[in-house]
Amino acid sequence: MTTGPHYWQGSFIDDEEVARRLAELPDLAARTLAEPLPTELVLSACAHLADALGTPDGPVRTRLLGVLTDGGTDADDAAALLSEIAGAIARPALERKLRRELGGLHPERLTRPDARETTFEAWAPVGLLVHIAPGNAAAVAPLSVVEGLLTGNLNVLKTSSGDTLLAQHLLAELAAADPSGALARRIVVLRFSSARTEWLRQLCGPADAVAVWGGEDAVRSVAGLVPAGCRLVEWGHRISFAYLTGDAWSDGGTLDALAADVCRFEQQACSSPQVIYLDTEDDGTVFAFAERFAAHLADASAKVPRPELEPAEHAEITTTELLARLEEHLGLTRVVAAEDGSWRVLADTRPALAASPLNRSVWVKPLPRTSVMTVLRPMRRYLQTAAIGGSRADVARLSQAVVAAGVLRVTPVGAMLDSYHGEPHDGVYALQRYSRRVSVRLDEAFATTACLDDLAAPAAVPAAPSGPLLDKAGVQEQLRTLAPDHAHLYFRSGGSTGAPALSVFTNADYDTQMRAAADGLLAAGFDPARDRAANLFYCGGMYGSFISFFSILERLNATQLPIAAGPDHTATAEALVTYGADTVFGMPSYLWQLFHSQGTVLRGYGGIRKVFYGGEHFTAEQRRVLTEEFGVEVIRSAAYGSTDLGPLGYQCTHAEGSVHHVLTDLHTPEILDPEADRPVAAGQPGRLVFTSRTRTGQRLERYQIGDLGRAVGGVCPCGSHTPRIELLGRYGDVVRVGTYFLNVRRFIAVAEEDLGYRGELQLVLDAGDGRERVTVRLDERYAPDATAAREAFLTAIPELGSAVAEDLLTCTVDTADTAAFERTPTSGKLRTVIDRREAAV
């Protein structure tokens, strides 16, 4: 319940309480900043608030509209303001801002900018960040605090005494969107007059950075309160102009667009045009243009309602116009103005940059391009935007000239006030000004550590949503309405568990996922500084594995041979030897074929030390052969993932069997009961369900990936606090046949343990003649006698033996060449279960 005009860490308080708490601000900063603030938490809360602001008649939007209108804001302007803020804090906008300004979505985490070195860098908060906001831009104050939160700071915002309470209530709503309370602990909003210097002094005294908006006097007064070593971030007043060549000033459409910019926001924005420069030295051309442009300005002004001017504004306009009229007698100026005083064009033969009195008042001046540097450079500290009209070559040359003179933004004519998400502000990135770049240099003991934070504590992972579960059909249905802006990269699944399915990514999301997978590969023991990697995944047909691992190795700055899987094993082995590959990436089934068809060559080479695989698993016997016969030292999963969701997990050097760490930077995992949509008890097996947080435009929430697994408790021996899961196979590994449930993994284990089999195994299910039939297909190179193998399966798998004894099914064992095994056409992955029963019906 509101009890005062100030918001302090979750509560509204009055002046008396503020005075008491300001004295404790240094201690408060120390306590608050000791607790890290995950960027993901800020993104989630902002996304929640953006949705609430965009909901017509929603309670949050209704409350904030009331705050604005009660404070005197026009209802339409209030609605437009909230829509502007909603767009600015929407997740896609903030993610773009983070990527552009700080390089990624988790800038606070200590990661390795060069994977070849054990140096970690991060963007750390500057600390206690004070924002002294302007009184004429309602969105600036809360958005600056959002920037401060994205960079992990403790934020104290000062608004002017004449402002509405929008900033207080908006930021209170943002804090309420975070159930952890961490955001509330980093937000303080105070409303008071700058004449209250004692409060200002108490704010600035312990500050690590102060961001201030305003003119020179305002900045100077604050600078006097800032202690030595405190960063002063100045967002001062700026001046902008348009520059037109002869082609542009002769074009009516260009002049219409420029006139519209003059009328927008009454030129109150720093990017509004106050001067129109013409590429000429001729005074007559300047005066003639002023007459022509006046007609366009009159038309534009008539379309936009004009607010009532304050007395001071009216006085400034009158003074400027009267002085210009007096100088007409000297031949220096010419004034063209509306009879009702609603607009004016002030032509001046002197090129020096001059501020206009605003409110639809614009200067027209000559400035030949050869004089741009001479005229503009003295004003470089105040320059912001230049709209350039001319040919493509003119725009290129003049852009270079005005930037050299000090201009910070160049836009098309008519777009001076437009911006884009992630655009620099006044020549700098705000997030970098609110941050410190820090580094930690370590030794080889950290060679397999991709993120130092993982050794310190578990990362904050947003809770899973509570909506319905999503399956592959649901994902495909979503793609029907996916906007083109969110569809940059298309992949198709291999189809090992059904018909191939389409997966679509933005380039930015793909990059984020590949960087996360690259971090996982470091943890798995891949050394980009020394290893020479051969990419032997399948390529083509829109299949993702080869291109993904090409991207992963590229981001690791690794040496790689992009060979790809192919039928010519001889050529592949020759390339491995010729180019000195010591590490191979690929599908186990393909790698197994390669090693055995080229056994003589690869044994003689003896240089393959590491094998990283994906999509399938090597059996224990296959691992033994690779290790003992070929000298392989490391055999480890390259990544756990799917085409639909991208990389999901990784193995570390201490991982055993199918245990993987989860990439919680990308996904929120759940493990649900196999028979009901509820969480399993700790450590119990269940269905793996993932919510992806890095898929722009898609809601891959609570997606049933089709795998079974269980959580592995405790901190991993590698030291990472990242959660772990043990993969227990796929739903499709368990099939119902002859009234019994059979697990193909059990067949593989019996073949390996009881028969010493080291090849591939495939189950084929047929309807049969009167009863179902199970055929166990084995590689003839390694298979024992078929009859002996059948007896071993019937003995070791009670369900199978019972079904055969009860005449519910027929079981046979076939041995065949590896070419007879059915595989998915794009990935080459072995299909472990072939169910032909429905096709036979």
Secondary structure, DSSP 8 states (H G I E B T S, - for coil): ---SSEEETTEEE-HHHHHHHHTTHHHHHHHHHTS---HHHHHHHHHHHHHHHTSTT-HHHHHHHHHHHHTT--HHHHHHHHHHHHHHHSHHHHHHHHHHHHSSS-TTS-B-SSTTS-EEEEEEE-SEEEEE--SS-TTHHHHHHHHHHHTT-EEEEEE-TTS-SHHHHHHHHHHHT-TTSTTGGGEEEEE--TT-HHHHHHHHTT-SEEEEEE-HHHHHHHHTTS-TT-EEEEEE--EEEEEE-HHHHT-HHHHHHHHHHHHGGGG-STTSEEEEEES---HHHHHHHHHHHHHHHHHHHHTS------HHHHHHHHHHHHHHHHHHTTTSEEEEE-TTSS-EEEEES--S------SSEEEEEE--GGGHHHHHGGGTTTEEEEEEES-HHHHHHHHHHHHHHT--EEE-TT-TT---TT--BTTB-HHHHTEEEEEEE--GGGTT-SBGGGGTS---------S--B-HHHHHHHGGG--GGG--EEEE---TTSS--EEEE-HHHHHHHHHHHHHHHHHTT--TTT-EEEE-S---TT-SHHHHHHHHHHHTT-EEE-----S-HHHHHHHHHHTT--EEEE-HHHHHHHHHHTHHHHHHH----EEEE-SS---HHHHHHHHHHH---EEEES-EEETTTEEEEE--TT--TTEEEE-TTTEEEEEE-SSSSSB--TT--EEEEEEES--TT----SEEEEEEEEEE-S--TTS--S-EEEEEEEGGGEEEETTEEEEHHHHHHHHHHHH---S-EEEEEE--SSSEEEEEEEETTT---HHHHHHHHHHH-HHHHHHHHTTSEEEEEEEE-GGGS-B-TTT--B-SEEE-HHHH-
